[in-house]
Amino acid sequence: MSEVSPIVYAEELLQLVKALHPEGQPAGVRDAQAYETRKRVQRLCNDITRSVCGPLEYTVLLAESCHESAALRLVTEYGVADAIGNYSKSLADICEEVKVNFRYLDVAMKCLVSHGYFEEIGGFNSRVFKNNAMSDVLRKDHPQTLKDAVGFICDDGGKAASYLSEAARAPDNESKGSAPALNLAFGFEGPVFQHWADGAHAWRGKRLGQAMKQLHQMANGNVVVEIYHPLDIGPDFDWAGLQSPVVDVGGGIGALELALVRAYPDSTVNFVVVDLAETLKNARTVWETQSEDARRRVSFVAGDFLAPTLEGTRLPCGQPTYLIRHVLHDWTDEQVIAILRNVRAAMLAPPPPPTGHPASDSGVAPVGSARRAPKLLVCEMLLQERSGRFAYTTSLQVLALNNGIIRTEAEMVALLEKAGFTVAVVHAMRAVDTIIEATPAE
């Protein structure tokens, strides 16, 4: 097959960008077509770069992208964007304020400026910088900050990914399964989430929680937020129409619930977040800052969805709606089936009596009985041929962190069926996520 000319790519790119920016207006994700167009634009930009550079230069650039990630981590970890603030500042003054080596920061800043981060006042090598729209998202107090996400990806994720080769050739790979790359990188045994729940490493677990919140805001904003524009397109999923309560299995700090109670303040849907006890300590800290009305709609249950018995999981039983969001990609196929079977058992188990003890550790109690057949929502990033770069890099990240994987739709449906579910409908979103609705098979 002959190589496509970069001119062909460029001509298509120009037409798509014009469609996304009518009359020079900022681009948005007005509808599904616009969302798909944005992903196509990303791929075309990559195609053009690869075609122009050729195999040798492009391969080296891809190999060295880890160094650009390291520069981003250095600048973000030392709070350079925060130190600059709303004014301009010399490199020497920045180094003095954040206590970092001048030469290291000089090289890192040159790298990031070449990618459009910061503005160098006076031109190349003036070493006087001010923030711009790109560097603003590295600031801790920015409403769409990615500070924790960058820290997590470039630190924990980067170290773990550097051990993927070692994890792939582990001698027990076929029998017991290899240790995740993250375990090899940091030298510990057991699940990463339990390790990071330990006091000495709890700060990593806390950063992970904030990072996930920031990444989901970036990649999945249209899953929750209602968009208004001339085409009258609303939210991509009817969250307010769910039967209450919604049991969020492995819900972390309740990041989804935070978004939902803000997006639908008048909704009657309540939530029960189930996760490890240490994780829920961080969750309660976050929720203490929310309004009383918001807190009333969320409760917490300390549990373990991989416990060998239903009682050990502490999953609330007999509730109308169960949700597993951004969890299954962290686990192997066998573990996913075990999680799904535990959730199925909880869905089919009788609910607690109305006068019994609440199933939640705090806040609202689940209802005593479900009015309709219970429903499971699986909300996950799924790999597709048209997936953007973020989906593919994330698939490597979750593999390195916990031997997990970003699956295709067919693979996810197959696991649900093996665990005893019937898939009812698959919702495509203007986001990297897909929502699969399933019910227990008879």
One Martini backbone bead per residue (centre of mass of N, CA, C, O) as a GRO file, in nm:
protein
  442
    1MET     BB    1   0.094   0.038   0.025
    2SER     BB    2   0.083   0.356  -0.030
    3GLU     BB    3   0.183   0.657   0.061
    4VAL     BB    4   0.042   0.921   0.199
    5SER     BB    5   0.010   1.234   0.144
    6PRO     BB    6   0.033   1.519   0.338
    7ILE     BB    7  -0.166   1.682   0.164
    8VAL     BB    8  -0.413   1.510   0.214
    9TYR     BB    9  -0.421   1.549   0.515
   10ALA     BB   10  -0.427   1.865   0.514
   11GLU     BB   11  -0.693   1.903   0.360
   12GLU     BB   12  -0.873   1.756   0.563
   13LEU     BB   13  -0.795   1.921   0.810
   14LEU     BB   14  -0.898   2.195   0.717
   15GLN     BB   15  -1.198   2.117   0.691
   16LEU     BB   16  -1.242   2.026   0.988
   17VAL     BB   17  -1.156   2.289   1.130
   18LYS     BB   18  -1.371   2.465   0.997
   19ALA     BB   19  -1.612   2.303   1.118
   20LEU     BB   20  -1.525   2.357   1.423
   21HIS     BB   21  -1.468   2.682   1.324
   22PRO     BB   22  -1.701   2.880   1.276
   23GLU     BB   23  -1.598   3.184   1.206
   24GLY     BB   24  -1.364   3.142   1.436
   25GLN     BB   25  -1.476   2.976   1.648
   26PRO     BB   26  -1.482   2.795   1.906
   27ALA     BB   27  -1.457   2.483   1.994
   28GLY     BB   28  -1.676   2.197   2.024
   29VAL     BB   29  -1.928   1.942   2.154
   30ARG     BB   30  -2.226   1.957   2.024
   31ASP     BB   31  -2.183   1.666   1.901
   32ALA     BB   32  -2.095   1.362   1.788
   33GLN     BB   33  -1.957   1.463   1.531
   34ALA     BB   34  -1.765   1.668   1.667
   35TYR     BB   35  -1.620   1.463   1.842
   36GLU     BB   36  -1.511   1.286   1.607
   37THR     BB   37  -1.358   1.515   1.465
   38ARG     BB   38  -1.148   1.566   1.683
   39LYS     BB   39  -1.017   1.284   1.660
   40ARG     BB   40  -0.940   1.311   1.362
   41VAL     BB   41  -0.750   1.549   1.398
   42GLN     BB   42  -0.543   1.406   1.570
   43ARG     BB   43  -0.466   1.188   1.359
   44LEU     BB   44  -0.378   1.382   1.133
   45CYS     BB   45  -0.146   1.517   1.283
   46ASN     BB   46   0.009   1.253   1.313
   47ASP     BB   47   0.029   1.183   1.012
   48ILE     BB   48   0.189   1.430   0.927
   49THR     BB   49   0.435   1.394   1.106
   50ARG     BB   50   0.511   1.112   1.003
   51SER     BB   51   0.536   1.186   0.699
   52VAL     BB   52   0.754   1.413   0.729
   53CYS     BB   53   0.974   1.263   0.909
   54GLY     BB   54   0.967   0.968   0.923
   55PRO     BB   55   1.079   0.681   1.067
   56LEU     BB   56   1.327   0.782   1.223
   57GLU     BB   57   1.236   1.046   1.362
   58TYR     BB   58   0.966   0.947   1.478
   59THR     BB   59   1.078   0.722   1.659
   60VAL     BB   60   1.255   0.903   1.835
   61LEU     BB   61   1.034   1.092   1.934
   62LEU     BB   62   0.870   0.872   2.075
   63ALA     BB   63   1.097   0.775   2.267
   64GLU     BB   64   1.144   1.086   2.387
   65SER     BB   65   0.867   1.158   2.531
   66CYS     BB   66   0.957   1.097   2.826
   67HIS     BB   67   1.112   1.370   2.860
   68GLU     BB   68   0.868   1.556   2.840
   69SER     BB   69   0.727   1.437   3.086
   70ALA     BB   70   0.953   1.515   3.285
   71ALA     BB   71   0.927   1.822   3.246
   72LEU     BB   72   0.634   1.841   3.341
   73ARG     BB   73   0.684   1.734   3.623
   74LEU     BB   74   0.890   1.937   3.727
   75VAL     BB   75   0.719   2.196   3.689
   76THR     BB   76   0.471   2.095   3.857
   77GLU     BB   77   0.601   2.000   4.129
   78TYR     BB   78   0.735   2.303   4.176
   79GLY     BB   79   0.526   2.530   4.097
   80VAL     BB   80   0.577   2.737   3.857
   81ALA     BB   81   0.298   2.855   3.782
   82ASP     BB   82   0.244   2.961   4.070
   83ALA     BB   83   0.494   3.149   4.090
   84ILE     BB   84   0.413   3.335   3.853
   85GLY     BB   85   0.118   3.370   3.797
   86ASN     BB   86   0.000   3.701   3.682
   87TYR     BB   87   0.298   3.732   3.600
   88SER     BB   88   0.623   3.802   3.550
   89LYS     BB   89   0.930   3.588   3.546
   90SER     BB   90   1.229   3.493   3.623
   91LEU     BB   91   1.420   3.220   3.643
   92ALA     BB   92   1.580   3.300   3.896
   93ASP     BB   93   1.330   3.363   4.073
   94ILE     BB   94   1.197   3.088   4.053
   95CYS     BB   95   1.429   2.920   4.173
   96GLU     BB   96   1.430   3.064   4.446
   97GLU     BB   97   1.132   3.001   4.527
   98VAL     BB   98   1.132   2.666   4.457
   99LYS     BB   99   1.406   2.524   4.485
  100VAL     BB  100   1.580   2.506   4.199
  101ASN     BB  101   1.771   2.419   3.948
  102PHE     BB  102   1.855   2.613   3.688
  103ARG     BB  103   1.932   2.411   3.461
  104TYR     BB  104   1.688   2.225   3.481
  105LEU     BB  105   1.466   2.442   3.432
  106ASP     BB  106   1.570   2.552   3.166
  107VAL     BB  107   1.530   2.293   3.000
  108ALA     BB  108   1.230   2.240   3.066
  109MET     BB  109   1.118   2.513   2.959
  110LYS     BB  110   1.206   2.486   2.667
  111CYS     BB  111   1.037   2.238   2.608
  112LEU     BB  112   0.752   2.359   2.683
  113VAL     BB  113   0.754   2.607   2.497
  114SER     BB  114   0.756   2.428   2.234
  115HIS     BB  115   0.443   2.335   2.335
  116GLY     BB  116   0.300   2.619   2.455
  117TYR     BB  117   0.418   2.670   2.732
  118PHE     BB  118   0.416   2.951   2.801
  119GLU     BB  119   0.577   3.281   2.792
  120GLU     BB  120   0.851   3.436   2.632
  121ILE     BB  121   0.979   3.725   2.714
  122GLY     BB  122   1.162   3.842   2.430
  123GLY     BB  123   1.215   3.552   2.363
  124PHE     BB  124   1.453   3.347   2.308
  125ASN     BB  125   1.635   3.318   2.611
  126SER     BB  126   1.531   3.536   2.824
  127ARG     BB  127   1.407   3.407   3.094
  128VAL     BB  128   1.102   3.519   3.071
  129PHE     BB  129   0.784   3.452   3.231
  130LYS     BB  130   0.446   3.356   3.143
  131ASN     BB  131   0.135   3.276   3.147
  132ASN     BB  132  -0.102   3.057   2.995
  133ALA     BB  133  -0.347   2.847   2.903
  134MET     BB  134  -0.161   2.598   2.936
  135SER     BB  135  -0.020   2.662   3.221
  136ASP     BB  136  -0.275   2.709   3.400
  137VAL     BB  137  -0.342   2.392   3.446
  138LEU     BB  138  -0.084   2.376   3.660
  139ARG     BB  139  -0.249   2.517   3.863
  140LYS     BB  140  -0.388   2.460   4.165
  141ASP     BB  141  -0.636   2.696   4.143
  142HIS     BB  142  -0.753   2.587   3.898
  143PRO     BB  143  -1.061   2.475   3.787
  144GLN     BB  144  -0.878   2.280   3.562
  145THR     BB  145  -0.676   2.120   3.701
  146LEU     BB  146  -0.363   1.894   3.643
  147LYS     BB  147  -0.157   1.846   3.874
  148ASP     BB  148  -0.222   1.554   3.976
  149ALA     BB  149  -0.224   1.413   3.703
  150VAL     BB  150   0.069   1.472   3.630
  151GLY     BB  151   0.197   1.345   3.879
  152PHE     BB  152   0.087   1.060   3.836
  153ILE     BB  153   0.175   1.000   3.542
  154CYS     BB  154   0.490   1.092   3.570
  155ASP     BB  155   0.541   0.909   3.814
  156ASP     BB  156   0.387   0.641   3.862
  157GLY     BB  157   0.334   0.579   3.560
  158GLY     BB  158   0.626   0.607   3.454
  159LYS     BB  159   0.762   0.396   3.633
  160ALA     BB  160   0.584   0.160   3.555
  161ALA     BB  161   0.630   0.165   3.242
  162SER     BB  162   0.947   0.105   3.269
  163TYR     BB  163   0.846  -0.214   3.362
  164LEU     BB  164   0.699  -0.374   3.132
  165SER     BB  165   0.919  -0.567   3.029
  166GLU     BB  166   0.958  -0.719   3.297
  167ALA     BB  167   0.661  -0.811   3.332
  168ALA     BB  168   0.635  -0.968   3.055
  169ARG     BB  169   0.899  -1.175   3.141
  170ALA     BB  170   0.792  -1.324   3.364
  171PRO     BB  171   0.810  -1.660   3.460
  172ASP     BB  172   0.492  -1.660   3.591
  173ASN     BB  173   0.289  -1.567   3.365
  174GLU     BB  174   0.130  -1.846   3.307
  175SER     BB  175   0.045  -1.929   3.596
  176LYS     BB  176   0.009  -1.671   3.820
  177GLY     BB  177   0.109  -1.423   3.718
  178SER     BB  178   0.224  -1.119   3.694
  179ALA     BB  179   0.361  -0.859   3.817
  180PRO     BB  180   0.322  -0.554   3.826
  181ALA     BB  181   0.509  -0.293   3.728
  182LEU     BB  182   0.471  -0.123   3.984
  183ASN     BB  183   0.582  -0.332   4.184
  184LEU     BB  184   0.866  -0.336   4.059
  185ALA     BB  185   0.929  -0.029   4.085
  186PHE     BB  186   0.849  -0.019   4.421
  187GLY     BB  187   0.866  -0.290   4.591
  188PHE     BB  188   0.580  -0.459   4.607
  189GLU     BB  189   0.295  -0.629   4.738
  190GLY     BB  190   0.005  -0.636   4.595
  191PRO     BB  191  -0.232  -0.421   4.583
  192VAL     BB  192  -0.217  -0.087   4.517
  193PHE     BB  193  -0.463   0.022   4.681
  194GLN     BB  194  -0.364  -0.095   4.952
  195HIS     BB  195  -0.082   0.030   4.959
  196TRP     BB  196  -0.199   0.335   4.930
  197ALA     BB  197  -0.363   0.311   5.211
  198ASP     BB  198  -0.121   0.338   5.356
  199GLY     BB  199   0.023   0.569   5.552
  200ALA     BB  200   0.304   0.602   5.392
  201HIS     BB  201   0.115   0.611   5.099
  202ALA     BB  202  -0.145   0.796   5.106
  203TRP     BB  203  -0.062   1.032   4.916
  204ARG     BB  204  -0.093   0.868   4.658
  205GLY     BB  205  -0.392   0.801   4.689
  206LYS     BB  206  -0.486   1.095   4.699
  207ARG     BB  207  -0.373   1.177   4.424
  208LEU     BB  208  -0.528   0.974   4.259
  209GLY     BB  209  -0.811   1.082   4.320
  210GLN     BB  210  -0.758   1.364   4.193
  211ALA     BB  211  -0.666   1.267   3.915
  212MET     BB  212  -0.927   1.126   3.830
  213LYS     BB  213  -1.103   1.376   3.844
  214GLN     BB  214  -0.942   1.541   3.629
  215LEU     BB  215  -0.956   1.336   3.393
  216HIS     BB  216  -1.267   1.315   3.375
  217GLN     BB  217  -1.313   1.613   3.316
  218MET     BB  218  -1.158   1.605   3.047
  219ALA     BB  219  -1.292   1.326   2.906
  220ASN     BB  220  -1.616   1.335   3.061
  221GLY     BB  221  -1.802   1.595   3.071
  222ASN     BB  222  -2.058   1.494   2.885
  223VAL     BB  223  -2.179   1.275   3.081
  224VAL     BB  224  -2.307   1.508   3.280
  225VAL     BB  225  -2.316   1.767   3.143
  226GLU     BB  226  -2.529   2.015   3.038
  227ILE     BB  227  -2.591   2.109   2.705
  228TYR     BB  228  -2.633   2.434   2.557
  229HIS     BB  229  -2.782   2.489   2.232
  230PRO     BB  230  -2.936   2.522   1.928
  231LEU     BB  231  -2.972   2.189   1.921
  232ASP     BB  232  -3.066   2.078   2.204
  233ILE     BB  233  -2.842   1.927   2.360
  234GLY     BB  234  -2.798   1.714   2.607
  235PRO     BB  235  -2.727   1.481   2.791
  236ASP     BB  236  -2.581   1.157   2.742
  237PHE     BB  237  -2.729   1.090   3.025
  238ASP     BB  238  -2.998   0.982   3.245
  239TRP     BB  239  -2.942   1.032   3.566
  240ALA     BB  240  -3.219   1.146   3.686
  241GLY     BB  241  -3.377   0.862   3.593
  242LEU     BB  242  -3.284   0.702   3.817
  243GLN     BB  243  -3.305   0.465   4.051
  244SER     BB  244  -3.330   0.485   4.393
  245PRO     BB  245  -3.040   0.398   4.474
  246VAL     BB  246  -2.693   0.438   4.393
  247VAL     BB  247  -2.446   0.192   4.364
  248ASP     BB  248  -2.101   0.269   4.401
  249VAL     BB  249  -1.857   0.063   4.284
  250GLY     BB  250  -1.568   0.199   4.346
  251GLY     BB  251  -1.612   0.537   4.395
  252GLY     BB  252  -1.421   0.656   4.589
  253ILE     BB  253  -1.472   1.006   4.644
  254GLY     BB  254  -1.721   1.087   4.458
  255ALA     BB  255  -1.690   1.239   4.177
  256LEU     BB  256  -1.955   1.186   4.033
  257GLU     BB  257  -2.143   1.292   4.257
  258LEU     BB  258  -2.043   1.579   4.255
  259ALA     BB  259  -2.141   1.636   3.965
  260LEU     BB  260  -2.445   1.553   3.998
  261VAL     BB  261  -2.536   1.745   4.233
  262ARG     BB  262  -2.473   1.997   4.058
  263ALA     BB  263  -2.638   1.930   3.793
  264TYR     BB  264  -2.881   1.796   4.005
  265PRO     BB  265  -3.023   1.952   4.267
  266ASP     BB  266  -3.341   1.834   4.227
  267SER     BB  267  -3.284   1.555   4.267
  268THR     BB  268  -3.376   1.218   4.408
  269VAL     BB  269  -3.099   1.101   4.380
  270ASN     BB  270  -2.911   0.864   4.545
  271PHE     BB  271  -2.597   0.760   4.716
  272VAL     BB  272  -2.361   0.473   4.732
  273VAL     BB  273  -2.033   0.447   4.846
  274VAL     BB  274  -1.795   0.193   4.758
  275ASP     BB  275  -1.499   0.132   4.961
  276LEU     BB  276  -1.225   0.170   5.101
  277ALA     BB  277  -1.164   0.303   5.403
  278GLU     BB  278  -0.930   0.498   5.324
  279THR     BB  279  -1.075   0.628   5.086
  280LEU     BB  280  -1.321   0.738   5.260
  281LYS     BB  281  -1.162   0.945   5.414
  282ASN     BB  282  -1.116   1.128   5.169
  283ALA     BB  283  -1.412   1.161   5.096
  284ARG     BB  284  -1.510   1.306   5.355
  285THR     BB  285  -1.328   1.549   5.324
  286VAL     BB  286  -1.460   1.647   5.064
  287TRP     BB  287  -1.771   1.651   5.166
  288GLU     BB  288  -1.746   1.861   5.400
  289THR     BB  289  -1.748   2.111   5.176
  290GLN     BB  290  -2.033   2.063   5.127
  291SER     BB  291  -2.345   2.082   5.115
  292GLU     BB  292  -2.612   1.962   5.282
  293ASP     BB  293  -2.771   1.863   5.037
  294ALA     BB  294  -2.538   1.694   4.918
  295ARG     BB  295  -2.477   1.511   5.169
  296ARG     BB  296  -2.766   1.377   5.183
  297ARG     BB  297  -2.713   1.206   4.896
  298VAL     BB  298  -2.457   1.074   5.052
  299SER     BB  299  -2.297   0.760   5.112
  300PHE     BB  300  -2.100   0.513   5.306
  301VAL     BB  301  -1.908   0.203   5.229
  302ALA     BB  302  -1.700  -0.026   5.369
  303GLY     BB  303  -1.529  -0.226   5.120
  304ASP     BB  304  -1.492  -0.544   4.909
  305PHE     BB  305  -1.543  -0.654   4.581
  306LEU     BB  306  -1.323  -0.919   4.628
  307ALA     BB  307  -1.455  -1.079   4.816
  308PRO     BB  308  -1.547  -1.418   4.874
  309THR     BB  309  -1.804  -1.280   5.000
  310LEU     BB  310  -2.085  -1.098   5.027
  311GLU     BB  311  -2.045  -1.009   5.318
  312GLY     BB  312  -1.746  -0.905   5.270
  313THR     BB  313  -1.819  -0.668   5.072
  314ARG     BB  314  -2.074  -0.481   5.171
  315LEU     BB  315  -2.293  -0.483   4.973
  316PRO     BB  316  -2.574  -0.362   4.894
  317CYS     BB  317  -2.890  -0.504   4.894
  318GLY     BB  318  -3.158  -0.486   4.674
  319GLN     BB  319  -3.106  -0.268   4.462
  320PRO     BB  320  -3.185  -0.087   4.168
  321THR     BB  321  -2.881   0.051   4.140
  322TYR     BB  322  -2.575  -0.012   3.967
  323LEU     BB  323  -2.222   0.100   3.973
  324ILE     BB  324  -1.938   0.079   3.736
  325ARG     BB  325  -1.661   0.310   3.746
  326HIS     BB  326  -1.347   0.296   3.660
  327VAL     BB  327  -1.254  -0.026   3.739
  328LEU     BB  328  -1.219  -0.278   3.537
  329HIS     BB  329  -0.942  -0.182   3.402
  330ASP     BB  330  -0.771  -0.276   3.676
  331TRP     BB  331  -0.848  -0.575   3.583
  332THR     BB  332  -0.870  -0.884   3.529
  333ASP     BB  333  -1.080  -1.105   3.398
  334GLU     BB  334  -1.117  -1.273   3.657
  335GLN     BB  335  -1.174  -1.028   3.843
  336VAL     BB  336  -1.415  -0.913   3.692
  337ILE     BB  337  -1.599  -1.156   3.728
  338ALA     BB  338  -1.596  -1.146   4.037
  339ILE     BB  339  -1.718  -0.867   4.068
  340LEU     BB  340  -1.980  -0.916   3.905
  341ARG     BB  341  -2.082  -1.150   4.084
  342ASN     BB  342  -2.108  -0.988   4.343
  343VAL     BB  343  -2.309  -0.782   4.231
  344ARG     BB  344  -2.526  -0.983   4.146
  345ALA     BB  345  -2.578  -1.096   4.429
  346ALA     BB  346  -2.670  -0.823   4.549
  347MET     BB  347  -2.910  -0.772   4.353
  348LEU     BB  348  -3.061  -1.061   4.436
  349ALA     BB  349  -3.074  -0.990   4.711
  350PRO     BB  350  -3.224  -0.913   4.983
  351PRO     BB  351  -3.332  -0.660   5.139
  352PRO     BB  352  -3.349  -0.474   5.391
  353PRO     BB  353  -3.533  -0.399   5.633
  354PRO     BB  354  -3.693  -0.105   5.701
  355THR     BB  355  -3.619  -0.143   6.030
  356GLY     BB  356  -3.336  -0.172   5.996
  357HIS     BB  357  -3.023  -0.137   5.941
  358PRO     BB  358  -2.824   0.041   5.781
  359ALA     BB  359  -2.604  -0.010   5.502
  360SER     BB  360  -2.474   0.245   5.588
  361ASP     BB  361  -2.227   0.438   5.759
  362SER     BB  362  -2.360   0.704   5.630
  363GLY     BB  363  -2.631   0.871   5.598
  364VAL     BB  364  -2.810   0.749   5.376
  365ALA     BB  365  -3.040   0.498   5.322
  366PRO     BB  366  -3.136   0.245   5.171
  367VAL     BB  367  -3.372   0.098   5.034
  368GLY     BB  368  -3.584  -0.182   5.097
  369SER     BB  369  -3.685  -0.177   4.786
  370ALA     BB  370  -3.743  -0.275   4.463
  371ARG     BB  371  -3.955  -0.187   4.189
  372ARG     BB  372  -3.745  -0.310   3.995
  373ALA     BB  373  -3.532  -0.436   3.810
  374PRO     BB  374  -3.217  -0.454   3.830
  375LYS     BB  375  -2.939  -0.228   3.751
  376LEU     BB  376  -2.646  -0.213   3.544
  377LEU     BB  377  -2.364   0.013   3.528
  378VAL     BB  378  -2.108   0.039   3.280
  379CYS     BB  379  -1.829   0.266   3.307
  380GLU     BB  380  -1.613   0.286   3.019
  381MET     BB  381  -1.332   0.262   2.851
  382LEU     BB  382  -1.321   0.199   2.495
  383LEU     BB  383  -1.183   0.038   2.237
  384GLN     BB  384  -1.132   0.184   1.912
  385GLU     BB  385  -1.044   0.263   1.601
  386ARG     BB  386  -1.127   0.584   1.673
  387SER     BB  387  -0.948   0.631   1.890
  388GLY     BB  388  -0.764   0.813   2.083
  389ARG     BB  389  -0.466   0.862   2.236
  390PHE     BB  390  -0.566   0.839   2.532
  391ALA     BB  391  -0.667   0.544   2.520
  392TYR     BB  392  -0.390   0.410   2.455
  393THR     BB  393  -0.222   0.520   2.694
  394THR     BB  394  -0.414   0.414   2.917
  395SER     BB  395  -0.378   0.112   2.858
  396LEU     BB  396  -0.080   0.115   2.956
  397GLN     BB  397  -0.122   0.226   3.241
  398VAL     BB  398  -0.311  -0.002   3.359
  399LEU     BB  399  -0.113  -0.228   3.305
  400ALA     BB  400   0.116  -0.117   3.491
  401LEU     BB  401  -0.048  -0.084   3.763
  402ASN     BB  402  -0.268  -0.375   3.743
  403ASN     BB  403  -0.303  -0.554   3.485
  404GLY     BB  404  -0.475  -0.395   3.309
  405ILE     BB  405  -0.748  -0.297   3.069
  406ILE     BB  406  -0.855  -0.175   2.768
  407ARG     BB  407  -1.148  -0.254   2.622
  408THR     BB  408  -1.368  -0.378   2.426
  409GLU     BB  409  -1.694  -0.417   2.376
  410ALA     BB  410  -1.689  -0.725   2.331
  411GLU     BB  411  -1.522  -0.793   2.586
  412MET     BB  412  -1.721  -0.673   2.797
  413VAL     BB  413  -1.970  -0.836   2.722
  414ALA     BB  414  -1.845  -1.116   2.775
  415LEU     BB  415  -1.800  -1.074   3.080
  416LEU     BB  416  -2.091  -1.025   3.159
  417GLU     BB  417  -2.198  -1.301   3.060
  418LYS     BB  418  -2.010  -1.478   3.241
  419ALA     BB  419  -2.145  -1.331   3.511
  420GLY     BB  420  -2.475  -1.316   3.443
  421PHE     BB  421  -2.546  -1.115   3.204
  422THR     BB  422  -2.759  -0.880   3.027
  423VAL     BB  423  -2.751  -0.684   2.755
  424ALA     BB  424  -2.942  -0.397   2.665
  425VAL     BB  425  -2.742  -0.131   2.635
  426VAL     BB  426  -2.543   0.105   2.437
  427HIS     BB  427  -2.375   0.410   2.521
  428ALA     BB  428  -2.283   0.671   2.343
  429MET     BB  429  -2.031   0.928   2.377
  430ARG     BB  430  -1.888   1.258   2.437
  431ALA     BB  431  -1.648   1.044   2.509
  432VAL     BB  432  -1.448   0.787   2.634
  433ASP     BB  433  -1.704   0.680   2.734
  434THR     BB  434  -1.912   0.392   2.811
  435ILE     BB  435  -2.252   0.275   2.852
  436ILE     BB  436  -2.362  -0.023   3.017
  437GLU     BB  437  -2.657  -0.205   3.018
  438ALA     BB  438  -2.760  -0.441   3.281
  439THR     BB  439  -2.889  -0.769   3.364
  440PRO     BB  440  -2.980  -1.034   3.520
  441ALA     BB  441  -2.979  -1.343   3.434
  442GLU     BB  442  -3.204  -1.624   3.422
   0.00000   0.00000   0.00000
